[in-house]
Amino acid sequence: MTTMPVLLKDLTSSELSVALAPLGVSPHLARQLQVAAVKRDEIPESLPAVSAKLLERVRREVRLPRLSLLNKAVSPCDGFAKYLFRGDDQESYEAVRIPLLNRKDDLKYIVCVSSQAGCAMGCRFCATGRQGLVRDLAAWEIVDQVIRIQADSEHPVRGVVFMGMGEPLLNYESVIRAARILAEPCGMAIAGKAISISTSGIVPGIRRFTTDRLPFRLIVSLASADSARRREVMPVEATYPLGDLMSAIRDYHRVSGRRVTLAWPLISGFNTRTEDAVQLAELTCNLPITLDLIDVNDATGQFRPPDRAELDEFRDALRLHLKMPVIRRYSGGRDIHAACGMLAKQFCSPTHFEGTRFSTR
Ligand code: SF4
């Protein structure tokens, strides 16, 4: 049919249907193949009411790619698990399994996936940003992070956040295709609203996300409501300044009707002053937002999270001036370098190793 095999896990079921139609594959059979690939990680050898000859033709034309698991570490403190994967080349990247800690008898997981190997954005509080960009991940490489982690877990994965390595909106096509595959009923069947795409503020990507009217949640990392200060820690501000960013976010809200989540990495002495709360309130005036406060995790020690008193003061200021929902997000897995901003392929303590030991480059 074609010289290149059709990659399963890399296409939505309707794309798969189009790709395999020249072989005589019906949309129904394409969906069955998708279920087998994504839910069971296999290409079926036989299927009721499908001729062996047709299935054999399909098997010759498709490939079921798989990530290799290079390493895994589980935090003895909070149960966060970090996985190091490799695709078809030598590049490796990480994903984190996050237990929903408040549900002991009904444990579920969220998986934080990488969308790129490395990252070009250079956020100063982030270990991935210090590595630079190596390459975009293909959709199947994103989908398979979730499939492999689900296969390794006793409890179901119910949510996915694109907050691992990379800037998702700079790998838009693969990220959105992966999110669609994860959401579709014959894929991982994860609810669209339980899939969050996070961005450092790529304005054209937010505009495209708005136009595409996607069912996924949008999270925008802000760090400061003052352009000059934001630029100190997030170089993206030089390309897409706060004014343009907020206008894209307001348009997104107007078109989708959804509340936007703004992520605020808490940095002691930098963005936790009353003035920061006042500026944020002015910047987001009349826009329904949820503010996610996340402790900064900087292994270099240059940026530190606030202590209890500083945090309480900032929360009081937010209550007074912002008057919007504020959520303190737990950023777990610090002891295994799995917390937000720490993904740099480090597996440091031998006591936490599980699975194959691998020497990272
Ligand atoms: S915080 Fe995200 S966008 Fe910024 S450098 Fe790290 S991985 Fe890239």
Residues whose N, C-alpha, C, O or C-beta is under 5 A from the ligand:
A	BS01	SF4	C119 M121 G122 C123 C126 T128 G129 G164 M165 G166 E167 S200
